[in-house]
Amino acid sequence: MDWQPQRLVSMTLTSGSTGLPKAAVHTCQAHLASAQGVLSLMPFGPQDDWLLSLPLFHVSGQGIMWRWLFAGARMTVRDKQPLEQMLAGCTHASLVPTQLWRLLANRAAVTLKAVLLGGAVIPVELTDQASKQGIRCWCGYGLTEFASTVCAKEADGSDDVGAPLPGREIRIVDNEVWLRRLLA
């Protein structure tokens, strides 16, 4: 079968935070654009290992999988708890701020080099503390309809989530946030 970037490959339910959940259908191209956008900011290569810390029925879990495929790196799938055990040997993880707070508070010996944070407000104090322990943090904002990440940046002490990734456009229209995927 020939490569078809516009081929539909996933259907994921939205959270329903503004009403009933809806099915968002994604193409290979949409998933790869999200992966490439994040990896244009966040180093992740063949010697790295990203923990599949989110379920594949969630668009953020799918994002981990597509970044792994795009980079030709490794992905770890574990069914262990606590988080410190799941992270054994991993260099990268997608976490919510509470998970990173707990990890840092436990002073666990981890091999993490980089964390993509999202899902909640990301306190500057958290990313500063992680940096002191050798963990670089990236802040991200995404949504199911966009096959994961829309904006991202390396944590820099400011409280924003960065500029739109390549192929995304954000505008404020009548006090509403409008997002658009720019087609190549």
Secondary structure, 3 states (H helix, E strand, C coil): CCCCCCCEEEEEECCCCCCCCCEEEEEHHHHHHHHHHHHCCCCCCCCCEEECCCCCCCHHHHHHHHHHHHHCCEEECCCCCCHHHHCCCCCEEEECHHHHHHHHHCCCCCCCCEEEECCCCCCHHHHHHHHHCCCEEEEEEEEHHHCEEEEEEECCCCCCCCCECCCEEEEEECCEEEEEECCC
